[in-house]
Amino acid sequence: MDARLKVFAVLGLGVLASSCRGMDLNTIARGVTTAGGVAETVGGGVAKVKECGKLDVEPSVAEEYALGGALTIHFVQRGNGLMFATEGDKKLHDYLNIVGKNLAAQSLRPTLEWTFGVLNDTEQFNALSAPGGYVLVTRRLLMELDNEGQLAGVLAHEIAHGVLKHAIHKYTAQKVKTCRLVAGGETLLSALGAKALLAALDGDGTLDLDNEPELLAHLAEKTVNSFDDGNGPELEFEADQMAARLMLSAGYDPKDYLGLIDKMTDVKNQKNHPKKETRKKKLVAYLETLKGDEGEFPEYASEGLRSPPLKQPDYAVIKSTTGVAKDTP
């Protein structure tokens, strides 16, 4: 079993989780000051506010892993914990990691420490991904799947979000926003936290989040809140297209992904998320472009594609139910 997943199984709802949500961030580090005190301590002001755009850069790998771990703990908290209590749960996680890592190996980021887990949420039909290769699906979603191709489809979609760094873009936007507020004198962070954030302006714009727990907690919470409205249409279409390519590369029939989209319902509180019928139409049109002209060898071959059944008994721990609300991956 993946070592990182074991950490979340043990700590996801405990002490480690408390560092990420619902905290009084102004009491984490010593030396909380007034707005003027922070500005004096870290040299804030108009000049620093203008420089905050320097933080809009790709994070280091270490920074990405730290952020991804914190976001994943948020998701575990919201999702009623991980399914990890029984031997059957562990076998299910092993199965997901085999399918998921095979797909991730086809991606442009095969060397990330990809980790796949199941949230013990029987209400929401949903899947989530975080930087650093973390992918979570709800138990409710797994209850609805017909075959391994549909499982591959949802995992490939979340892998695509990770490869395309959609969450990282939300994070860098929060870094810049927080920097501007702190440099302007807002007491979002303690003097030590504010100083650590603004010090990145004199470097390459990356943060050492492993050694800055206050910054990690604050930025993770702000980033996770930006997920609540859902991704915009272009981001979802982009992830759908990459998911189809990953499925083809791994030998799965992408038509199974269309079947997965059919199972979704449009969620009103995710105002940015595209409608499923629009996603289907765009994906069907995109799959046509991958076939290639007659007589040419297409980049993604369609011969011998599989729609295998869900592996038993590893999948047997999932029990089908009906009449429960759905959400959208």
Secondary structure, 3 states (H helix, E strand, C coil): CCHHHHHHHHHCCCCCHHHCCCCCHHHCCCCCCCHHHHHHHHCCCHHHHHHHHHHCCCCCHHHHHHHHHHHHHHHHHHCCCECCCCHHHHHHHHHHHHHHHHHHCCCCCCCCCCEEEEECCCCCCCEEEECCCEEEEEHHHHHHCCCHHHHHHHHHHHHHHHHCCHHHHHHHHHHHHHHHHHHCCCCCCCHHHHHHHHHHHHCCCCCCHHHCHHHHHHHHHHHHHCCCCCCCHHHHHHHHHHHHHHHHHHCECCHHHHHHHHHCCCCCCCCCCCCHHHHHHHHHHHHHHCCCCCCCCCCCCCCCCECCCCCCCCCCCCCCCCCCCCCCC
